Amino acid sequence: MLVSDIATSEENAPMSIAPPFDSDTVALDAQSIRTLAFRPVEATAFWTAVALPLVYPALMFGGLGGQELFLLVATLALHVAALRLGRGHGRDD
Protein backbone atom coordinates (compact mmCIF):
# COMPACT_ATOMS: atom_id res chain seq x y z
CA MET A 1 0.00 0.00 0.00
CA LEU A 2 1.45 3.34 -1.03
CA VAL A 3 1.34 6.56 0.96
CA SER A 4 -0.89 8.12 -1.70
CA ASP A 5 -3.39 5.25 -1.26
CA ILE A 6 -3.66 5.92 2.48
CA ALA A 7 -4.23 9.64 2.02
CA THR A 8 -7.06 9.15 -0.45
CA SER A 9 -8.83 6.25 1.19
CA GLU A 10 -12.37 6.77 2.41
CA GLU A 11 -11.47 5.89 6.01
CA ASN A 12 -9.10 8.85 6.24
CA ALA A 13 -11.34 11.36 4.51
CA PRO A 14 -11.67 14.66 6.36
CA MET A 15 -14.69 15.03 8.60
CA SER A 16 -17.46 17.38 7.70
CA ILE A 17 -17.41 20.74 9.46
CA ALA A 18 -21.16 21.22 9.13
CA PRO A 19 -22.95 21.98 12.40
CA PRO A 20 -24.65 18.99 14.03
CA PHE A 21 -28.04 20.70 13.84
CA ASP A 22 -29.78 23.16 11.60
CA SER A 23 -29.72 26.81 12.56
CA ASP A 24 -33.51 26.87 12.24
CA THR A 25 -33.93 24.40 15.12
CA VAL A 26 -31.85 26.47 17.54
CA ALA A 27 -33.99 29.48 18.17
CA LEU A 28 -33.27 30.86 21.61
CA ASP A 29 -35.39 33.79 22.55
CA ALA A 30 -34.24 36.52 24.92
CA GLN A 31 -36.11 35.00 27.88
CA SER A 32 -34.37 31.64 27.45
CA ILE A 33 -30.95 33.26 27.27
CA ARG A 34 -31.72 35.39 30.34
CA THR A 35 -32.86 32.29 32.23
CA LEU A 36 -29.75 30.32 31.28
CA ALA A 37 -27.46 33.18 32.26
CA PHE A 38 -29.22 33.98 35.55
CA ARG A 39 -29.65 30.42 36.87
CA PRO A 40 -26.05 30.07 38.24
CA VAL A 41 -26.27 33.53 39.82
CA GLU A 42 -29.56 32.60 41.43
CA ALA A 43 -28.20 29.33 42.83
CA THR A 44 -25.11 31.04 44.20
CA ALA A 45 -27.20 33.78 45.80
CA PHE A 46 -29.54 31.22 47.37
CA TRP A 47 -26.74 29.25 49.01
CA THR A 48 -25.02 32.45 50.07
CA ALA A 49 -28.24 33.51 51.81
CA VAL A 50 -28.35 30.12 53.54
CA ALA A 51 -24.74 30.31 54.76
CA LEU A 52 -24.43 33.98 55.75
CA PRO A 53 -26.30 33.71 59.08
CA LEU A 54 -23.44 31.51 60.29
CA VAL A 55 -21.16 34.57 60.08
CA TYR A 56 -23.24 36.82 62.36
CA PRO A 57 -22.20 35.28 65.70
CA ALA A 58 -18.53 35.44 64.75
CA LEU A 59 -18.84 39.12 63.87
CA MET A 60 -20.72 39.97 67.08
CA PHE A 61 -18.48 37.88 69.35
CA GLY A 62 -15.60 40.36 69.21
CA GLY A 63 -17.82 43.35 69.97
CA LEU A 64 -19.21 45.90 67.60
CA GLY A 65 -16.27 48.29 67.35
CA GLY A 66 -15.37 50.30 64.24
CA GLN A 67 -14.44 47.67 61.68
CA GLU A 68 -16.62 44.91 63.14
CA LEU A 69 -19.69 47.14 62.88
CA PHE A 70 -18.86 47.94 59.25
CA LEU A 71 -18.42 44.23 58.48
CA LEU A 72 -21.71 43.39 60.19
CA VAL A 73 -23.60 46.04 58.21
CA ALA A 74 -21.91 44.91 54.97
CA THR A 75 -22.80 41.28 55.75
CA LEU A 76 -26.41 42.26 56.43
CA ALA A 77 -26.56 44.14 53.11
CA LEU A 78 -25.04 41.16 51.29
CA HIS A 79 -27.55 38.87 52.99
CA VAL A 80 -30.49 41.02 51.87
CA ALA A 81 -29.14 41.09 48.30
CA ALA A 82 -28.61 37.30 48.34
CA LEU A 83 -32.14 36.75 49.64
CA ARG A 84 -33.54 38.94 46.88
CA LEU A 85 -31.51 37.35 44.06
CA GLY A 86 -31.84 33.74 45.23
CA ARG A 87 -35.53 33.70 46.07
CA GLY A 88 -36.55 31.81 42.91
CA HIS A 89 -33.92 29.06 43.12
CA GLY A 90 -35.41 25.59 42.72
CA ARG A 91 -38.69 26.78 41.25
CA ASP A 92 -39.73 25.45 37.87
CA ASP A 93 -41.23 28.57 36.33
Secondary structure, DSSP 8 states (H G I E B T S, - for coil): --HHHHHHSGGG-----S-SS-TTT----HHHHHHHHHHHHHHHHHHHHHHGGGTHHHHHHT---HHHHHHHHHHHHHHHHHHHHTTTTT---
